Amino acid sequence: MRRHKEQYNPYTLRSLEKAYPYIGWRSYLKSYLSLENLSEDSMEKIVIKQPSYFSWLNSMLAAQEFHKRILVNYVIALLVLVVVCFVDL
């Protein structure tokens, strides 16, 4: 059984930027989700299902332990693993 309450972690853009300052939330939301009119005071809820992942990602970006290219490749590999189950081979 899933724990839905644990997966519901609402943030505003401002609170996301404060909690995870090394992740470029504004540029991500504008470019990948086509949110051109994203205001500074937007109170829209952004739900994060796994804050622990973003804490890890934020700490990796802050420490700069890895080259960004390695991190990008890792994220792309994760996306491929998620999508591959939908591909009929």
N, C-alpha and C positions, 0 to 999 in steps of 0.2 A: 504494500500500500504506500502510495506517495504521501509525503508530508507537505501538503499545499501551503500551509502557513509559513513553513520554513523557506519555501521557494518564492514567496511574495515579499519582495523587498523594494518598496517604491522609493524613488529618488526624484528630485527635481534636477534640472541641468546644473544649477548652482551647487546643490549638495553632492552631486557626482563629481564635479570638478574639485570640490573641497576634499572629498573622501579619497579620490584617486587622481591627484594633480598631475601625474606623469603620463596619463592617458589623454590623448587629444580628443576629448568628447565632442567638442563643438565642430571641429573639422570632420570628424567621422560622421556625425549626424547630418551635417550639411551635404557632404559628398555622397555617402552611401545610401542615405535614406531620403535624399532630395528634399531636405528641410531648409529651403532657402530663406524663409522668413523667421528664423529662429531668433527670438528676442532674448536679451540679457536677463529679463525678469520672467521668463517663461515658467509657468507653474505646472506645465504638463507633467504627468507622472511617467517616469521611465522605470520599468520593473526589471530588476536584476535578480536572476534566479540563483546565481552562485556568487555571492560577494567574495567568498574565499578565493575564487579564481582571479577576480579583478584585483584583490589585495596582492596576490602573488605576482600578477602581471605588472602592477604598479611598482612593486619592490624591485622587480627585474629591470624595469625601465629606469628607475631611480638609481640603482647601483651600477647600471651600465656594464653588467658582468658579461653580457653577450653582445655580439654585433647585432644591429637591428635586422640585418638580412637573415640571420639564423632565427630570430624570433618571428619574422614574417613567414619564413618557410614552415616553421612549426604551426603557426595559425592556419596556413593554407592546407597543410597536411591534416589538421583536425577537421577543417571544413570538408575536405575530400572524403574522409572517413565517415562523416555524417551523411553526405549526399550519396555515397556509393550504394547504400542500401536501397535507394530508390531507382537505381539503374538496373534494367533487365538485361542481363548478359546472356 
